[in-house]
Amino acid sequence: IDPYEGSRPVNRMQICRAEYRAIGRFVEQLRPTRQCMKTLQTQFPHLPPSTLLSIFSQEYQKRMKRSMVRHHASDVLKAYYQRYRSEAQTRPTAPLLLELANQVDLSPALLARLIVECFLEERAASVPSRHVLNNMLREPYSIPDLLLAKHVEQCTVNDCCYGPLVDCIKLAIGLEHEDLLRDKLRERNLSFLDENQLRAKGYDKTPDIILEVPIAVDGHIVHWIESKASFGDEHSHHTYLNEQFWSYCNRFGPGLVIYWYGFVSELDCQRGRGILLRDGFPSDIVALSRV
């Protein structure tokens, strides 16, 4: 299984909180590699690869956030960098940064960023700007050390959770699902304004879609739709509630959130307050008459 394949889920999936926690416990032992996705698919064959990748990515990012303070300690960074420089002289063809990332339980792309930052500080005797650092991670062969460039590229290509390649893929998948949502609405001849049209009208914080004529889904009126090309776990959903969904409800009325890769079923508990969850475009739409 290539974790970058299949941006659209092969089937839709809701799982209960207990099963999600079981998956979370299992992924604690995994690293962000292509092999880990094969392991996950073997362990949970009833879930589509796209859903498993989304769950793993979210859980892994939580793990990294908990541990980054330790990896950023100056003595730890110095030890990582010195080890890399030493082994680059004795084993230049080995995947040194990938091996080190695995041993210290750090994302390969995040470790590559730290090593490049140390390299640039040593070279220029100053802290590099974020712009310079990001450009070198996007284009590793702009790093003025070809061996380090090769090792950095290995990290970004083999990390399925972090790095510029993953960022581009996530952006493309998000846009693809927004296109899919618009196509589904057009198929139903539903009139709507998308985020770009709303921004042109002066709105600053909007859902992906506002329906010009509301619809009913499962007996609930829907004025807006938000597309999320990810799995809806408790942490991300509560963050979205506080930063997006409640403000949408207050401004535009009740709405629908589509988690295209599924969600924890117990989270669909805010229907009475105006937020309905689905794991795909609803088939039971009732178009309401224009008031």
C-alpha positions as a printed NumPy array, in Angstrom:
array([[  0.   ,   0.   ,   0.   ],
       [  1.363,   3.363,  -0.985],
       [  0.175,   5.839,   1.675],
       [  0.094,   8.556,  -0.982],
       [ -2.328,   6.601,  -3.176],
       [ -6.092,   6.909,  -3.269],
       [ -6.952,  10.392,  -2.11 ],
       [-10.637,   9.503,  -2.243],
       [-11.756,   6.859,   0.248],
       [-12.871,   3.544,  -1.214],
       [-15.659,   3.313,   1.326],
       [-16.966,   5.382,   4.159],
       [-16.317,   4.656,   7.754],
       [-17.423,   5.611,  11.207],
       [-15.825,   3.889,  14.156],
       [-16.679,   3.986,  17.83 ],
       [-14.496,   5.701,  20.396],
       [-13.273,   2.388,  21.838],
       [-12.022,   1.149,  18.458],
       [-10.332,   4.463,  17.737],
       [ -8.48 ,   4.231,  21.041],
       [ -7.411,   0.672,  20.199],
       [ -5.969,   1.921,  16.904],
       [ -4.287,   4.788,  18.758],
       [ -2.589,   2.367,  21.152],
       [ -1.385,   0.235,  18.249],
       [  0.116,   3.124,  16.256],
       [  2.209,   4.221,  19.261],
       [  4.763,   1.599,  18.217],
       [  4.909,   2.633,  14.544],
       [  7.104,   5.045,  12.605],
       [  5.905,   7.245,   9.692],
       [  7.063,   4.959,   6.877],
       [  5.408,   3.161,   3.977],
       [  5.959,  -0.115,   5.831],
       [  3.907,   1.113,   8.785],
       [  0.892,   1.497,   6.506],
       [  1.221,  -2.133,   5.42 ],
       [  1.321,  -3.111,   9.09 ],
       [ -1.778,  -1.056,   9.866],
       [ -3.704,  -2.496,   6.931],
       [ -2.854,  -6.032,   8.07 ],
       [ -3.983,  -5.269,  11.612],
       [ -7.19 ,  -3.424,  10.63 ],
       [ -8.172,  -4.854,   7.218],
       [-11.785,  -3.642,   7.497],
       [-10.691,   0.01 ,   7.309],
       [ -9.676,   1.685,   4.021],
       [ -6.002,   2.68 ,   3.706],
       [ -6.909,   6.363,   3.377],
       [ -8.74 ,   6.287,   6.726],
       [ -5.872,   4.466,   8.421],
       [ -3.339,   6.948,   7.043],
       [ -5.396,   9.89 ,   8.311],
       [ -5.747,   8.33 ,  11.781],
       [ -2.062,   7.428,  11.934],
       [ -0.98 ,  10.879,  10.794],
       [ -3.109,  12.614,  13.432],
       [ -1.957,  10.329,  16.238],
       [  1.679,  10.575,  15.159],
       [  1.538,  14.367,  15.083],
       [  0.202,  14.359,  18.66 ],
       [  3.127,  12.139,  19.634],
       [  5.632,  14.472,  18.006],
       [  4.155,  17.534,  19.728],
       [  4.556,  15.825,  23.088],
       [  8.227,  15.021,  22.444],
       [  9.523,  18.046,  20.499],
       [ 10.712,  19.906,  23.601],
       [ 13.099,  17.047,  24.321],
       [ 14.45 ,  16.959,  20.757],
       [ 14.914,  20.739,  20.682],
       [ 17.142,  20.837,  23.767],
       [ 20.471,  22.372,  22.75 ],
       [ 22.597,  19.473,  24.033],
       [ 20.382,  16.948,  22.267],
       [ 20.517,  18.881,  18.991],
       [ 24.282,  19.128,  19.23 ],
       [ 24.547,  15.376,  19.805],
       [ 22.311,  14.611,  16.793],
       [ 24.327,  16.896,  14.546],
       [ 27.72 ,  15.653,  15.693],
       [ 26.619,  12.067,  15.237],
       [ 25.406,  12.793,  11.726],
       [ 28.619,  14.601,  10.733],
       [ 30.759,  11.797,  12.118],
       [ 28.837,   9.   ,  10.405],
       [ 28.617,  10.93 ,   7.138],
       [ 32.391,  10.55 ,   6.901],
       [ 32.459,   6.82 ,   7.655],
       [ 29.157,   5.651,   6.088],
       [ 28.215,   8.257,   3.475],
       [ 26.006,   5.918,   1.426],
       [ 23.897,   4.725,   4.39 ],
       [ 20.508,   6.371,   5.075],
       [ 21.945,   8.082,   8.132],
       [ 19.148,  10.521,   8.979],
       [ 16.445,   7.903,   8.458],
       [ 18.275,   5.547,  10.812],
       [ 18.755,   8.272,  13.414],
       [ 15.116,   9.367,  13.199],
       [ 13.99 ,   5.804,  13.808],
       [ 16.346,   5.356,  16.77 ],
       [ 15.321,   8.564,  18.557],
       [ 11.611,   8.291,  17.575],
       [ 11.438,  11.535,  15.636],
       [  9.808,  12.247,  12.295],
       [ 12.45 ,  11.973,   9.533],
       [ 11.344,  15.273,   7.993],
       [ 11.466,  17.043,  11.366],
       [ 14.916,  15.627,  12.093],
       [ 16.11 ,  16.733,   8.643],
       [ 14.895,  20.244,   9.436],
       [ 16.836,  20.294,  12.717],
       [ 20.016,  19.   ,  11.068],
       [ 19.825,  21.532,   8.225],
       [ 19.272,  24.299,  10.76 ],
       [ 22.391,  23.184,  12.686],
       [ 24.365,  23.002,   9.442],
       [ 23.38 ,  26.518,   8.417],
       [ 24.1  ,  27.927,  11.877],
       [ 27.555,  26.35 ,  11.811],
       [ 28.201,  27.63 ,   8.294],
       [ 26.958,  31.207,   8.766],
       [ 27.361,  31.57 ,  12.552],
       [ 23.781,  32.809,  12.738],
       [ 20.278,  31.404,  12.958],
       [ 18.842,  30.907,   9.443],
       [ 15.549,  32.529,   8.55 ],
       [ 12.477,  30.354,   8.271],
       [ 12.207,  31.306,   4.603],
       [ 15.718,  30.054,   3.803],
       [ 15.191,  26.882,   5.803],
       [ 11.846,  26.081,   4.169],
       [ 13.269,  26.624,   0.697],
       [ 16.11 ,  24.221,   1.346],
       [ 13.744,  21.556,   2.633],
       [ 11.537,  21.978,  -0.449],
       [ 14.573,  21.919,  -2.749],
       [ 17.185,  19.824,  -0.913],
       [ 19.811,  20.204,  -3.632],
       [ 19.971,  23.92 ,  -2.879],
       [ 21.73 ,  22.893,   0.358],
       [ 25.439,  23.675,  -0.128],
       [ 26.424,  20.136,   0.908],
       [ 25.424,  17.481,  -1.619],
       [ 25.657,  14.578,   0.809],
       [ 23.43 ,  16.31 ,   3.344],
       [ 21.065,  17.219,   0.495],
       [ 20.743,  13.528,  -0.408],
       [ 20.027,  12.533,   3.185],
       [ 17.455,  15.315,   3.579],
       [ 15.708,  14.201,   0.392],
       [ 15.561,  10.63 ,   1.732],
       [ 13.803,  11.944,   4.829],
       [ 11.204,  14.039,   3.023],
       [ 10.396,  11.292,   0.5  ],
       [ 10.011,   8.577,   3.145],
       [  8.024,  10.521,   5.756],
       [  4.26 ,  10.093,   5.338],
       [  3.284,  12.606,   8.054],
       [  5.585,  15.624,   7.815],
       [  7.556,  17.588,   5.265],
       [  6.997,  19.678,   2.127],
       [  5.925,  16.695,   0.019],
       [  3.246,  15.718,   2.538],
       [  2.084,  19.346,   2.78 ],
       [  1.6  ,  19.492,  -1.002],
       [ -0.275,  16.189,  -1.031],
       [ -2.589,  17.259,   1.802],
       [ -3.339,  20.544,   0.048],
       [ -4.128,  18.743,  -3.21 ],
       [ -6.376,  16.211,  -1.466],
       [ -8.238,  18.989,   0.359],
       [ -8.849,  20.86 ,  -2.899],
       [ -9.911,  17.644,  -4.637],
       [-12.592,  16.992,  -2.048],
       [-13.83 ,  20.565,  -2.21 ],
       [-14.194,  20.051,  -5.987],
       [-16.008,  16.784,  -5.334],
       [-18.423,  18.556,  -2.987],
       [-19.161,  21.268,  -5.552],
       [-19.736,  18.624,  -8.239],
       [-22.214,  16.789,  -6.006],
       [-24.116,  19.998,  -5.308],
       [-24.295,  20.838,  -9.019],
       [-25.575,  17.332,  -9.786],
       [-28.468,  18.07 ,  -7.427],
       [-29.016,  21.513,  -8.986],
       [-28.434,  23.145,  -5.617],
       [-27.504,  26.816,  -5.659],
       [-24.52 ,  27.744,  -3.512],
       [-21.63 ,  30.116,  -2.909],
       [-18.175,  28.661,  -2.337],
       [-15.399,  30.029,  -0.139],
       [-13.789,  32.062,  -2.935],
       [-17.089,  33.722,  -3.856],
       [-17.787,  34.492,  -0.206],
       [-14.372,  36.081,   0.299],
       [-14.979,  38.221,  -2.787],
       [-18.156,  39.438,  -1.065],
       [-16.132,  40.51 ,   1.959],
       [-16.619,  37.573,   4.327],
       [-13.447,  36.843,   6.294],
       [-14.131,  33.474,   7.952],
       [-16.489,  31.192,   6.096],
       [-17.344,  27.529,   5.583],
       [-16.501,  25.927,   2.245],
       [-20.102,  26.186,   1.024],
       [-23.083,  28.347,   1.869],
       [-26.329,  27.169,   0.322],
       [-28.394,  29.947,  -1.21 ],
       [-31.458,  27.806,  -0.555],
       [-31.182,  25.551,   2.533],
       [-31.589,  21.783,   2.401],
       [-32.739,  19.179,   4.889],
       [-30.56 ,  16.179,   5.733],
       [-31.917,  13.478,   8.015],
       [-34.602,  15.916,   9.157],
       [-32.096,  18.687,   9.977],
       [-31.936,  21.999,   8.13 ],
       [-28.532,  22.754,   6.604],
       [-27.405,  26.239,   5.558],
       [-23.681,  25.555,   5.113],
       [-21.311,  22.652,   4.421],
       [-17.7  ,  22.212,   5.5  ],
       [-15.438,  19.679,   3.756],
       [-12.707,  17.96 ,   5.793],
       [-10.424,  15.586,   3.864],
       [ -9.377,  13.859,   7.08 ],
       [-10.638,  11.565,   9.813],
       [-12.616,  13.297,  12.538],
       [-11.053,  12.348,  15.871],
       [-11.979,  13.927,  19.189],
       [ -9.042,  16.318,  19.367],
       [ -9.346,  17.699,  15.83 ],
       [-13.15 ,  17.866,  15.966],
       [-13.215,  19.823,  19.22 ],
       [-10.57 ,  22.169,  17.821],
       [-12.694,  22.722,  14.708],
       [-15.799,  23.263,  16.856],
       [-14.138,  26.053,  18.819],
       [-12.241,  27.662,  15.941],
       [-14.741,  27.247,  13.087],
       [-18.019,  25.382,  13.438],
       [-19.654,  27.276,  16.312],
       [-18.904,  30.604,  14.653],
       [-20.424,  29.314,  11.401],
       [-23.562,  28.307,  13.302],
       [-23.801,  31.671,  15.008],
       [-23.414,  33.517,  11.722],
       [-25.16 ,  31.344,   9.138],
       [-27.364,  28.891,  11.049],
       [-27.123,  25.089,  11.295],
       [-24.78 ,  23.207,   8.982],
       [-23.191,  19.964,   7.85 ],
       [-19.576,  18.797,   8.255],
       [-18.327,  16.06 ,   5.931],
       [-15.351,  14.066,   7.201],
       [-14.516,  12.211,   3.994],
       [-12.328,   9.636,   5.754],
       [-14.767,   8.921,   8.565],
       [-15.084,  10.026,  12.174],
       [-15.599,   8.796,  15.726],
       [-19.316,   8.045,  15.766],
       [-19.92 ,   9.478,  19.256],
       [-18.901,  12.926,  17.997],
       [-22.141,  13.282,  16.023],
       [-23.88 ,  14.568,  19.148],
       [-24.405,  18.259,  18.342],
       [-27.335,  17.965,  15.941],
       [-29.608,  19.75 ,  18.384],
       [-27.208,  22.692,  18.405],
       [-26.913,  22.854,  14.627],
       [-23.953,  20.664,  13.579],
       [-24.545,  17.443,  11.665],
       [-21.691,  15.057,  10.784],
       [-21.48 ,  12.782,   7.751],
       [-18.691,  10.66 ,   6.236],
       [-19.684,  11.364,   2.648],
       [-22.07 ,  13.433,   0.582],
       [-25.586,  12.675,   1.88 ],
       [-27.993,  10.815,  -0.389],
       [-31.09 ,  11.776,   1.644],
       [-31.138,  15.472,   0.763],
       [-34.45 ,  17.284,   0.645],
       [-34.306,  20.621,  -1.156],
       [-36.34 ,  23.246,   0.667],
       [-38.385,  25.872,  -1.085],
       [-36.911,  29.351,  -1.344],
       [-38.426,  31.54 ,   1.327]])
